[in-house]
């Protein structure tokens, strides 16, 4: 298959997944910009920057990347030793995943129970966390630090006349 045709075929193959992921992420980030109060002011730039970056990334993934691949990549009949090492690592990773998936499918009930335990613990932890985004600035508390002469007992310090403590 010619390289340009392969690029078109590859772009068509991943188009739905890229469009779905791009729209999902943009629809998650963009509404943060319209949040009210302190949250909205804190996240407006972040939310819009992420939503814009996701949209640009999706556009590049569907247009620029396939075309650049069609121009820059060549078919290799023989691979280098680095490629062979990386390919062996990927094969080992694939085999490990296959074994883990098979073990998980053999223990479905245990996995289901573990899922409910983790979900329940997550719900419990969520209810125990404080719900404020940022701490309230004025809590009506004043902290003061006092230093006395070394060896001076607290009772003696408290009995000193007010004038002696004025410099504190």
N, C-alpha and C positions, 0 to 999 in steps of 0.2 A: 504494500500500500504506500503510495507517495506520502511524503511528510506533511504536506498541507492538508491532504485528505484525512490523515491520521489525526491532525490537530482538530479538524472540524468534528470528527467522530468522537474524540475524547471530550471536547467541550460539550457536545450534545449529551454524552453519557453522564456528565456530572452536573449539567445545567440545573436540573430540578433540585438536587441537594444543595447546590450553592445558593440558588434563589431562595429556597425555603430557610436555610440557615441565616442568610443575610437579612431577610425580612423579619425573622423571629428575633434576632439580636437587636436590630434597629428598633423594633416595636417594644422591646424591653427597656432599652436605654433612653429613648426619646421622651417618654412620659415623665422621667425624673426631672426634666427641665421645667415641667409645669407644676411641680409640687409647690405647695404653699408654705409660707413661713420660712423658718431657719433652714429647713431641709432643702427647699427650693433654691434659696440663695447660695447654699453650700455646694449643691450639685449641678447647677445649670450649665456651667462651662464643661464640666466633666461629662455630663450626659450628652450634650450636643456634640462634643468632640468624639466620643466613642461611637455615637450613632452615625456621624459623618464618616468616620474611619471605616466602620463596618460596611457602609454603602459603597465607598470607594474600593474597598478590598473585594467585595463581590463583583463589582464591575471589572476590576483588573483580572480576577480569577476567570471570568468568562470571556474576556476579549484579549487582553495583552499577553497573559501567560501562555495560552495555546499558540498564539502566533509567534511568540519568542521561541517557544519550544520547536516549532516547525522550522525556524531559521537556524537555531543554534545547535540542536541535538542531532547527532548522527547515529546510525545503527552500528553497533559494535559486534563483530562476529566473535572476537576473543576478548575476554575481560582481563583487567589487571589483577594483581594479587590483592590490592586493597579492596576491590569490588568483591572478590571471592571471600575474603575474611568477613566483610560486612554482610554478605549474603548468608554465610554460615551462621552468623549471629542472629539474623532475622529468621532463619529456619529453626534455630533453637528456640527463639521467642515464640514462634508459631506453634511448635510442638508443645512447649510448656503451656501455652494458652489452651491448646486442644485438650491436654491432660486435665488442666484445672476445670475447664468447662465440662468435661465428661464426669469428673468427680462431683461437681456441683449438681449436675443433672441426676446423678445417682442418689444424692441426698437432698431431694427437693423439699421434703418436710422440714428438715433441719434448717435449710436456708430460709424457708418461709417463716419459721419461728424466730430465727435470728433477725429477719427483716422487721417483724412486729416488735421485737425487743428494742432494736435500735430506733425505730420510729417512735415508740413509746418514750424511750429515754430522751430523744430529741424534743418531743413535745413537752416533757417535764422540764427540761433545761430551758426551753423557750419561755415557759411560764415563770421561771425563777429569775430571769434576767431583767435588769432595769430597762424600761422602755424609752427613756429619753435619749435623743440622738447626741446631744452635747450637754455637758453639765450646766446647770443654771449658774450664771455668773455671780449674782448677789445672793448669798445664802444667809445674810444677816449675822455673820460670825466674824469676830475680830480676833486674830491671833497676835499675841505679844510675847516677846522673849525678855527675860529679866536675867541680869547677871549680878552676882554679889561678890563681895570680897572672898577670896579663898578661905575656907575654914569657918565661915560665918554660918551659924545655925539658922534655919528658917524662922524659928520663933523670935530670935533676936532681930532678924532683919525686918520682920513685920512690925516690931515695936519701935523702930526708928522713927523720928519725926518726919513729917511730910516733906520738909525742905531737903532732907538728905536724899530722898527718893525722887526728887523733881528732875534730876538729870537722866533718869532711866528712860 
